[in-house]
C-alpha cells in the first residue's frame, strides 16, 4: 500500500503545497502591507489549533461516556 504511486504523488503534492506556503510567509515581513497579514495568519493558526484540540477531546470523550 505504501508503494502505491497515487498515494505517493498525493503526499508529495501536499508537501509541496506546505513548502510553498512556508516560503510565502517567510517573504511576508519584507512587505509592509503583508506583514500585518502574517500576524493575523499566525493568530488564526493558533485559534485553529485550539479548536482542533478541543474537537478531538470532544470526539474522544463523548463516545467514552456513552459506552460507560
Helices and strands as residue ranges (DSSP letters): H 5-28, H 32-67
